[in-house]
Amino acid sequence: MRLRLLTKFTLVISATILAAMVMFTLVSIGSLKRIFLEEAVKDIDNLSETLIQTTYYQMLEDDRKRVYQMIEEVGTQKGVEHIRLINKDGIVIFSTDHTESGTVLDKNAEACNMCHTGITPLMEASSMSRSRIFRDRSGRQVLGIAKGIYSDPLCLSADCHFHAPEAKLLGVLDVTVSLEEMSAQMASYRNGIVFFTFSLLTLLVLSLAALTQKVINRPVGKLLKHTRRLAAGDLESRVENTSGDEIGELAESFNIMALNLKNAQHELKEWGGTLEAKVQERTLEIQHMQAELFQSEKLAALGEMSAGIAHEVNNPLTGILMYASMLYNDPRLEPGLREDLAVILRETKRCGGIVRGLLEFSRKSVPQKSMTSISQLMDKTLCLVENQALFFNIRVIRNYDPLQPDVFLDPNQIEQVSMNLIFNAAHAMPEGGTLTIETGVPEAGSSVWVKIRDTGCGILPENLERIFNPFFTTKGVHGTGLGLSVSYGVVESHGGQIEVESMPGEGSTFTITLPLSPPDQNAAVPGDTDCGA
């Protein structure tokens, strides 16, 4: 059987309070009993002292009758059981219980054992040490106290003098009183405390039960109710948060969880509704990837074919260029034909450039890699190109990272890439502008980057995805469309990436990222092994 939270909490608190109240009651009753007993001993001790002082002169006059009469009168008071006089030899010389008169007490009796604890009897003892609690012949609980009667200097000359001069203790006055009244008071007090304890416990339990019901049980019950509704699929269920304590925070967390589940369910429904469209979109992406793969295969075949064509075309083209140059410089050439021959030379050189581009696009070579500083490599490239007429109106800004580490690469191939990008930037600024070259290290620290930024005409958005395709160019008859393709292949063969950002009319930024860790040194990258015939 499962106990409810309210029942558990009430039982634990009630048991704790009950234990505390019981301990308090026991301590209180024990303390009160000790106080009552001390007061009773003090009263009996005062009564004994009063009797001794009252009968002092009668004892000096040896008026025993009067002394016994006064003891009889005191013994008739309420609560006094009996009073007796005992001499130093333990003989009861007088007692309100006449049957005891003349009897001899044992030293181990209650009236004697407080002093006769050792071989030599004590001459002085405290009132608590001289008291004892025992039961009389009828079984009632009584309290007795013995008070010593000591020798006085006047006793030596009085009529009652019959003891030795050196004697100090003449006898003992033993008074016994009933403890029934004290027991009745203690019982009344104990019953009052027990009644008060159980009344207070009942009040506390009822108060705690009501408070727990309001503060804990009812909010938890509401939360449990809404949890069951949520488990049944009701995602609109919400708990009214009316408190700012931990239960209120729990209710707020429940509401947030329910809202998140609702949103997740809504997203799942939307995703399920658009699953077909997503599948179709992914199918189109796969088809596009397959088309690109097919195009790459065609480009690879085209590259092989281009290499063969370039090799075959390069030989006769070289002969044409050589003989045309010789003919152009021949003084026998008629002046009217020189202009036409210049056109032949110019177009032949352009064909030679196209052939060289085809060879660079198609050839493969083993790279010669070494640890190289990117910044120094960029400076070397700039030294090769910045004195050309194309760069006269272009301001070059170098912004290198001084802490940039060296990179394991082929300097010649990366120099070819950087030269292609720098020339492209210069062509994009025919009227002049600013060319900025930056180097740096990303936060991850696993690579280096180079940014080549120009302030030229920029690239149209529809051309950004095509600029790395072979034979794509925006330079018309002045470009082959192979420079960026070759650069892309070189960077990828080094395990890096080349990216472009551009806005028409604002310029372009090409970013080359190269890994710091050396790639496979046996990897083949585009290079220059076939110079043609």
C-alpha positions as CSV (number, residue, x, y, z in Angstrom):
1,M,0.0,0.0,0.0
2,R,1.5,3.3,-1.1
3,L,1.4,6.1,1.5
4,R,0.5,9.6,0.2
5,L,3.0,12.4,0.5
6,L,0.9,14.2,3.1
7,T,0.7,11.1,5.3
8,K,4.4,10.5,5.1
9,F,5.3,14.1,5.9
10,T,2.8,14.2,8.8
11,L,4.0,11.0,10.3
12,V,7.6,12.0,10.2
13,I,6.9,15.5,11.7
14,S,4.6,14.0,14.3
15,A,7.1,11.4,15.4
16,T,9.8,14.1,15.7
17,I,7.6,16.4,17.7
18,L,6.4,13.5,19.9
19,A,9.9,12.4,20.7
20,A,10.9,16.0,21.5
21,M,7.8,16.5,23.7
22,V,8.4,13.2,25.6
23,M,12.0,14.2,26.3
24,F,10.9,17.6,27.5
25,T,8.2,16.1,29.7
26,L,10.6,13.6,31.3
27,V,13.2,16.3,32.0
28,S,10.5,18.7,33.3
29,I,9.0,16.0,35.6
30,G,12.4,14.9,36.8
31,S,13.4,18.5,37.6
32,L,10.1,19.3,39.3
33,K,10.4,16.1,41.4
34,R,13.9,17.1,42.5
35,I,12.8,20.6,43.4
36,F,9.8,19.3,45.4
37,L,12.0,16.8,47.2
38,E,14.6,19.5,48.0
39,E,11.8,21.8,49.3
40,A,10.3,18.9,51.4
41,V,13.8,18.1,52.9
42,K,14.3,21.8,53.6
43,D,10.9,22.1,55.4
44,I,11.5,19.0,57.5
45,D,15.0,20.2,58.3
46,N,13.6,23.5,59.4
47,L,10.9,21.7,61.5
48,S,13.6,19.6,63.2
49,E,15.7,22.7,63.9
50,T,12.6,24.5,65.3
51,L,11.9,21.5,67.6
52,I,15.5,21.5,68.9
53,Q,15.5,25.2,69.5
54,T,12.1,25.2,71.1
55,T,12.9,22.4,73.5
56,Y,16.4,23.8,74.2
57,Y,15.7,25.3,77.6
58,Q,13.5,22.4,78.7
59,M,16.4,20.0,78.0
60,L,18.7,22.2,80.0
61,E,16.2,22.0,82.9
62,D,15.9,18.2,82.2
63,D,12.1,18.8,81.8
64,R,11.7,15.7,79.6
65,K,7.9,15.6,80.1
66,R,7.5,19.0,78.5
67,V,9.9,18.1,75.7
68,Y,8.0,14.9,74.9
69,Q,4.8,16.8,75.1
70,M,5.9,19.3,72.5
71,I,7.2,16.6,70.2
72,E,3.8,14.9,70.5
73,E,2.0,18.1,69.6
74,V,4.2,18.6,66.5
75,G,3.7,14.9,65.5
76,T,0.0,15.5,65.3
77,Q,0.4,18.0,62.4
78,K,-0.8,16.9,59.0
79,G,1.7,14.9,57.0
80,V,4.0,14.1,59.9
81,E,4.2,10.3,60.3
82,H,6.3,10.1,63.5
83,I,9.1,11.9,65.4
84,R,11.6,10.1,67.6
85,L,14.6,11.0,69.7
86,I,17.6,8.6,69.5
87,N,20.6,8.9,71.8
88,K,24.2,8.4,70.8
89,D,24.0,4.6,71.6
90,G,21.1,4.1,69.1
91,I,18.4,3.7,71.7
92,V,15.0,5.3,70.9
93,I,14.4,7.3,74.1
94,F,11.1,8.8,72.8
95,S,8.8,8.3,69.7
96,T,5.4,9.4,68.7
97,D,5.0,5.8,67.9
98,H,5.1,4.6,71.5
99,T,5.9,1.0,70.4
100,E,9.4,2.2,69.3
101,S,10.3,3.8,72.7
102,G,13.2,2.0,74.4
103,T,14.2,0.0,71.3
104,V,17.7,-0.1,69.9
105,L,18.2,0.8,66.3
106,D,20.6,-1.0,64.0
107,K,23.5,1.2,62.6
108,N,22.5,0.1,59.1
109,A,18.9,1.3,59.6
110,E,17.6,4.3,57.5
111,A,18.0,6.7,60.4
112,C,21.7,5.8,60.9
113,N,23.3,4.7,57.7
114,M,23.8,8.3,56.4
115,C,26.4,8.8,59.2
116,H,27.5,5.3,59.8
117,T,29.0,4.8,56.4
118,G,32.4,3.9,57.6
119,I,34.3,2.8,60.7
120,T,34.0,6.3,62.3
121,P,30.6,7.9,62.3
122,L,30.2,11.3,60.6
123,M,29.8,14.2,62.9
124,E,28.3,16.5,60.2
125,A,26.2,15.7,57.1
126,S,24.2,17.8,54.6
127,S,20.4,17.8,54.8
128,M,20.2,15.9,51.5
129,S,22.6,13.3,52.8
130,R,20.6,13.0,56.0
131,S,17.4,12.4,54.1
132,R,16.0,9.1,52.8
133,I,12.9,7.9,51.0
134,F,11.4,4.6,52.0
135,R,8.1,2.8,52.6
136,D,6.6,2.5,56.0
137,R,4.9,-0.6,57.4
138,S,1.7,0.1,55.6
139,G,3.5,0.4,52.3
140,R,3.2,4.2,51.9
141,Q,6.2,6.2,50.6
142,V,7.6,8.5,53.3
143,L,10.5,10.9,53.7
144,G,12.7,10.8,56.8
145,I,15.5,13.2,57.9
146,A,17.8,12.9,60.9
147,K,19.2,16.0,62.6
148,G,22.0,15.7,65.2
149,I,21.7,17.2,68.7
150,Y,25.1,18.5,69.7
151,S,26.6,19.4,73.1
152,D,26.5,23.0,74.2
153,P,28.7,24.6,76.9
154,L,25.7,25.3,79.1
155,C,25.0,21.6,79.1
156,L,28.0,21.0,81.4
157,S,26.4,23.0,84.2
158,A,22.7,22.1,83.5
159,D,20.6,19.7,85.5
160,C,20.4,17.3,82.5
161,H,24.2,16.9,82.4
162,F,24.9,13.2,82.5
163,H,27.3,12.7,79.5
164,A,31.1,13.1,79.4
165,P,32.5,16.6,78.9
166,E,34.3,15.6,75.6
167,A,31.2,14.3,74.0
168,K,29.9,16.4,71.0
169,L,27.0,14.4,69.5
170,L,24.3,13.9,72.2
171,G,21.7,12.3,70.0
172,V,19.6,12.4,66.9
173,L,16.1,13.9,66.2
174,D,14.5,11.8,63.4
175,V,11.4,13.2,61.7
176,T,9.4,11.2,59.1
177,V,6.7,12.8,56.9
178,S,4.4,11.4,54.3
179,L,5.1,12.0,50.6
180,E,1.5,11.3,49.5
181,E,0.7,15.0,49.1
182,M,3.9,15.6,47.0
183,S,3.1,12.5,45.0
184,A,-0.4,13.8,44.3
185,Q,1.0,17.1,43.2
186,M,3.5,15.4,41.0
187,A,0.8,13.2,39.5
188,S,-1.3,16.2,38.8
189,Y,1.6,18.1,37.2
190,R,2.5,15.0,35.2
191,N,-1.0,14.6,34.0
192,G,-1.2,18.3,33.1
193,I,2.0,18.1,31.1
194,V,0.9,14.9,29.3
195,F,-2.4,16.5,28.5
196,F,-0.7,19.7,27.3
197,T,1.8,17.7,25.3
198,F,-0.8,15.7,23.5
199,S,-3.0,18.7,23.0
200,L,-0.1,20.7,21.5
201,L,0.9,17.7,19.4
202,T,-2.6,17.3,18.1
203,L,-2.7,21.0,17.3
204,L,0.7,20.9,15.5
205,V,-0.2,17.8,13.5
206,L,-3.5,19.4,12.4
207,S,-1.7,22.6,11.5
208,L,1.1,20.9,9.7
209,A,-1.4,18.7,7.8
210,A,-3.4,21.7,6.7
211,L,-0.3,23.6,5.8
212,T,1.2,20.7,3.9
213,Q,-2.1,20.1,2.1
214,K,-2.1,23.7,1.0
215,V,1.5,24.3,0.3
216,I,2.8,20.9,-0.9
217,N,0.1,18.3,-1.4
218,R,-2.3,20.4,-3.5
219,P,0.3,21.9,-5.8
220,V,2.0,18.5,-6.3
221,G,-1.4,17.0,-7.0
222,K,-2.1,19.6,-9.7
223,L,1.3,19.0,-11.1
224,L,0.7,15.2,-11.1
225,K,-2.6,15.7,-12.8
226,H,-1.2,17.8,-15.6
227,T,1.7,15.3,-15.9
228,R,-0.7,12.5,-16.6
229,R,-2.6,14.7,-19.1
230,L,0.7,15.4,-20.8
231,A,1.6,11.7,-20.8
232,A,-1.8,11.0,-22.4
233,G,-0.9,13.4,-25.3
234,D,-2.5,16.7,-24.1
235,L,0.3,19.1,-25.0
236,E,-1.9,22.1,-24.2
237,S,-1.9,21.3,-20.5
238,R,-0.4,24.0,-18.3
239,V,0.1,24.4,-14.6
240,E,-1.0,27.6,-12.9
241,N,2.1,28.9,-11.1
242,T,0.9,30.7,-7.9
243,S,4.0,30.4,-5.7
244,G,7.6,31.6,-6.0
245,D,9.2,28.6,-4.2
246,E,10.8,25.4,-5.6
247,I,7.3,24.0,-6.4
248,G,6.6,27.1,-8.4
249,E,9.9,26.7,-10.3
250,L,9.0,23.0,-10.9
251,A,5.6,24.1,-12.3
252,E,7.3,26.7,-14.5
253,S,9.8,24.0,-15.7
254,F,6.8,21.7,-16.5
255,N,5.2,24.4,-18.6
256,I,8.4,25.0,-20.5
257,M,8.7,21.3,-21.1
258,A,5.1,21.1,-22.4
259,L,5.8,24.0,-24.7
260,N,9.0,22.5,-26.0
261,L,7.2,19.2,-26.6
262,K,4.4,21.0,-28.5
263,N,6.9,22.8,-30.6
264,A,8.8,19.6,-31.3
265,Q,5.6,17.9,-32.3
266,H,4.7,20.8,-34.6
267,E,8.2,20.6,-36.1
268,L,7.8,16.8,-36.6
269,K,4.5,17.4,-38.3
270,E,5.9,20.0,-40.6
271,W,9.0,17.9,-41.3
272,G,6.7,14.9,-42.1
273,G,4.6,17.2,-44.3
274,T,7.7,18.4,-46.2
275,L,9.5,15.0,-46.2
276,E,8.5,14.4,-49.8
277,A,9.7,17.8,-50.9
278,K,13.0,17.2,-49.0
279,V,13.4,13.8,-50.6
280,Q,12.8,15.4,-54.0
281,E,15.3,18.1,-53.1
282,R,17.9,15.6,-52.0
283,T,17.3,13.6,-55.2
284,L,17.9,16.7,-57.3
285,E,21.1,17.3,-55.2
286,I,22.3,13.8,-55.9
287,Q,21.5,14.2,-59.6
288,H,23.4,17.4,-59.6
289,M,26.4,15.7,-57.9
290,Q,26.2,12.9,-60.4
291,A,26.2,15.4,-63.2
292,E,29.2,17.1,-61.7
293,L,30.9,13.8,-61.3
294,F,30.1,13.0,-65.0
295,Q,31.4,16.5,-65.9
296,S,34.6,15.8,-63.9
297,E,35.1,12.6,-65.8
298,K,34.6,14.4,-69.1
299,L,37.0,17.1,-67.9
300,A,39.5,14.4,-67.0
301,A,39.1,12.9,-70.5
302,L,39.3,16.4,-71.9
303,G,42.5,17.0,-70.0
304,E,44.1,13.9,-71.5
305,M,42.9,14.8,-74.9
306,S,44.0,18.4,-74.5
307,A,47.5,17.2,-73.5
308,G,47.7,15.2,-76.7
309,I,46.3,18.0,-78.9
310,A,48.6,20.6,-77.2
311,H,51.6,18.4,-77.7
312,E,50.8,17.9,-81.3
313,V,49.8,21.5,-82.0
314,N,52.8,22.9,-80.1
315,N,55.4,21.6,-82.7
316,P,53.9,23.2,-85.8
317,L,52.9,26.3,-83.8
318,T,56.5,26.7,-82.8
319,G,57.6,26.5,-86.4
320,I,55.0,29.0,-87.5
321,L,56.0,31.5,-84.8
322,M,59.7,31.1,-85.6
323,Y,59.4,31.5,-89.4
324,A,56.9,34.4,-88.9
325,S,59.3,36.2,-86.6
326,M,62.2,35.7,-89.1
327,L,60.0,36.9,-91.9
328,Y,58.8,39.9,-89.9
329,N,62.5,41.0,-89.2
330,D,63.5,40.4,-92.9
331,P,64.3,43.8,-94.5
332,R,63.1,42.4,-97.8
333,L,59.5,42.3,-96.5
334,E,57.3,44.8,-98.2
335,P,56.1,47.5,-95.8
336,G,52.4,46.8,-96.7
337,L,52.7,43.2,-95.5
338,R,54.4,44.0,-92.2
339,E,51.1,44.9,-90.4
340,D,49.4,41.7,-91.5
341,L,52.5,39.7,-90.4
342,A,52.3,41.4,-87.0
343,V,48.7,40.2,-86.6
344,I,49.9,36.6,-87.5
345,L,52.7,36.9,-84.8
346,R,50.2,38.2,-82.2
347,E,47.6,35.5,-82.8
348,T,50.3,32.8,-82.9
349,K,51.6,33.9,-79.5
350,R,48.1,33.8,-78.2
351,C,47.7,30.3,-79.5
352,G,50.9,29.4,-77.8
353,G,49.5,30.7,-74.5
354,I,46.4,28.6,-74.9
355,V,48.6,25.5,-75.6
356,R,50.7,26.2,-72.5
357,G,47.4,26.6,-70.5
358,L,46.2,23.2,-71.8
359,L,49.5,21.6,-70.8
360,E,49.4,23.1,-67.3
361,F,45.8,21.9,-66.9
362,S,46.5,18.4,-68.0
363,R,49.9,17.5,-66.7
364,K,50.7,15.8,-63.4
365,S,54.0,15.9,-61.4
366,V,55.5,15.0,-58.1
367,P,55.7,18.1,-56.0
368,Q,58.9,19.3,-54.4
369,K,57.6,20.3,-50.9
370,S,59.5,22.0,-48.1
371,M,58.8,24.1,-45.0
372,T,58.1,27.5,-46.5
373,S,57.1,30.9,-45.2
374,I,53.9,32.1,-46.8
375,S,54.8,35.7,-46.2
376,Q,58.2,35.4,-47.9
377,L,56.5,33.5,-50.8
378,M,54.0,36.3,-51.3
379,D,56.8,38.9,-51.3
380,K,58.7,36.9,-53.9
381,T,55.6,36.7,-56.1
382,L,55.0,40.5,-55.8
383,C,58.6,41.2,-56.8
384,L,58.1,39.3,-60.0
385,V,54.9,41.2,-61.1
386,E,54.8,44.6,-59.4
387,N,57.2,46.3,-61.9
388,Q,55.0,45.4,-64.9
389,A,53.0,48.1,-66.5
390,L,49.7,46.5,-65.4
391,F,50.6,47.4,-61.7
392,F,51.7,51.0,-62.2
393,N,48.4,52.5,-60.9
394,I,47.9,49.8,-58.2
395,R,48.8,50.4,-54.6
396,V,50.0,47.2,-52.9
397,I,49.3,46.7,-49.1
398,R,51.1,43.9,-47.2
399,N,49.5,42.9,-43.9
400,Y,51.4,39.8,-42.8
401,D,51.1,38.0,-39.4
402,P,54.5,38.0,-37.8
403,L,53.8,34.9,-35.8
404,Q,52.6,32.8,-38.7
405,P,54.4,29.4,-38.8
406,D,56.0,27.9,-41.9
407,V,53.9,25.5,-44.1
408,F,54.9,22.3,-45.8
409,L,54.2,23.0,-49.5
410,D,55.6,23.2,-53.0
411,P,56.8,26.8,-53.3
412,N,56.7,26.8,-57.1
413,Q,53.1,25.6,-57.3
414,I,51.8,27.9,-54.6
415,E,53.7,30.8,-56.3
416,Q,51.9,29.9,-59.5
417,V,48.6,30.0,-57.7
418,S,49.3,33.4,-56.0
419,M,50.6,34.8,-59.3
420,N,47.3,33.8,-61.1
421,L,45.2,35.4,-58.4
422,I,47.4,38.6,-58.3
423,F,47.2,39.0,-62.1
424,N,43.4,38.4,-62.0
425,A,43.1,41.2,-59.4
426,A,45.2,43.5,-61.5
427,H,43.0,42.8,-64.6
428,A,40.0,43.6,-62.4
429,M,41.4,47.1,-61.8
430,P,42.4,48.5,-65.2
431,E,42.0,52.1,-63.9
432,G,44.1,51.4,-60.8
433,G,43.1,50.6,-57.2
434,T,44.4,48.8,-54.1
435,L,45.7,45.3,-53.8
436,T,45.8,44.0,-50.2
437,I,47.5,40.8,-49.2
438,E,46.9,39.4,-45.7
439,T,48.2,36.3,-43.9
440,G,47.1,34.9,-40.6
441,V,46.3,31.8,-38.4
442,P,42.7,30.9,-37.4
443,E,41.8,30.5,-33.7
444,A,42.0,26.7,-34.0
445,G,45.7,27.0,-35.0
446,S,45.6,24.0,-37.4
447,S,46.1,26.0,-40.7
448,V,47.2,29.3,-42.2
449,W,45.3,31.5,-44.6
450,V,46.1,34.0,-47.3
451,K,43.7,36.7,-48.5
452,I,44.1,38.5,-51.8
453,R,41.7,41.4,-51.9
454,D,41.2,43.9,-54.7
455,T,39.0,47.0,-55.2
456,G,38.1,46.1,-58.8
457,C,34.9,45.5,-60.7
458,G,33.9,42.4,-58.8
459,I,32.2,39.2,-60.0
460,L,28.6,38.8,-60.8
461,P,26.7,36.4,-58.5
462,E,25.7,34.0,-61.3
463,N,29.4,33.6,-62.2
464,L,30.7,32.9,-58.6
465,E,29.9,29.2,-58.8
466,R,31.5,28.8,-62.3
467,I,34.8,30.7,-62.0
468,F,36.8,27.5,-61.0
469,N,35.4,25.5,-64.0
470,P,37.8,24.8,-66.8
471,F,37.6,27.1,-69.8
472,F,35.3,29.5,-68.1
473,T,36.5,33.1,-68.4
474,T,35.1,36.6,-68.3
475,K,38.1,38.1,-70.2
476,G,36.8,37.3,-73.7
477,V,39.5,36.5,-76.2
478,H,42.2,37.6,-73.7
479,G,41.6,34.6,-71.3
480,T,41.8,30.8,-71.5
481,G,39.7,30.0,-68.5
482,L,42.3,27.7,-67.1
483,G,44.2,29.8,-64.5
484,L,41.7,29.5,-61.7
485,S,41.1,25.8,-62.5
486,V,44.8,25.0,-62.2
487,S,45.0,27.1,-59.0
488,Y,42.0,25.2,-57.5
489,G,43.6,21.8,-58.3
490,V,46.9,22.9,-56.8
491,V,45.4,24.1,-53.5
492,E,43.2,21.0,-53.1
493,S,46.2,18.7,-53.8
494,H,47.9,20.4,-50.8
495,G,44.9,19.5,-48.6
496,G,43.6,23.1,-48.6
497,Q,40.7,25.2,-49.8
498,I,40.3,28.2,-52.0
499,E,37.2,30.4,-51.6
500,V,36.0,33.7,-53.1
501,E,33.8,36.5,-51.9
502,S,32.8,39.3,-54.3
503,M,30.3,42.1,-54.7
504,P,29.9,43.7,-58.2
505,G,31.5,47.2,-58.1
506,E,33.2,46.6,-54.7
507,G,35.9,44.1,-55.5
508,S,36.8,40.5,-54.7
509,T,38.6,38.5,-52.0
510,F,40.2,35.2,-52.7
511,T,41.1,33.2,-49.5
512,I,43.6,30.3,-49.6
513,T,43.6,28.0,-46.5
514,L,46.5,25.5,-46.2
515,P,46.9,22.9,-43.4
516,L,49.9,23.1,-41.1
517,S,50.4,19.4,-40.8
518,P,52.2,17.9,-43.8
519,P,49.9,16.0,-46.2
520,D,50.9,12.8,-47.9
521,Q,54.2,13.6,-49.6
522,N,53.5,11.0,-52.3
523,A,50.3,12.7,-53.5
524,A,50.5,13.8,-57.1
525,V,49.6,17.4,-57.8
526,P,49.5,19.4,-61.1
527,G,53.0,20.4,-62.1
528,D,55.3,20.9,-65.0
529,T,56.8,17.8,-66.5
530,D,55.9,18.0,-70.2
531,C,57.2,21.1,-71.9
532,G,56.1,20.0,-75.3
533,A,58.2,19.4,-78.3
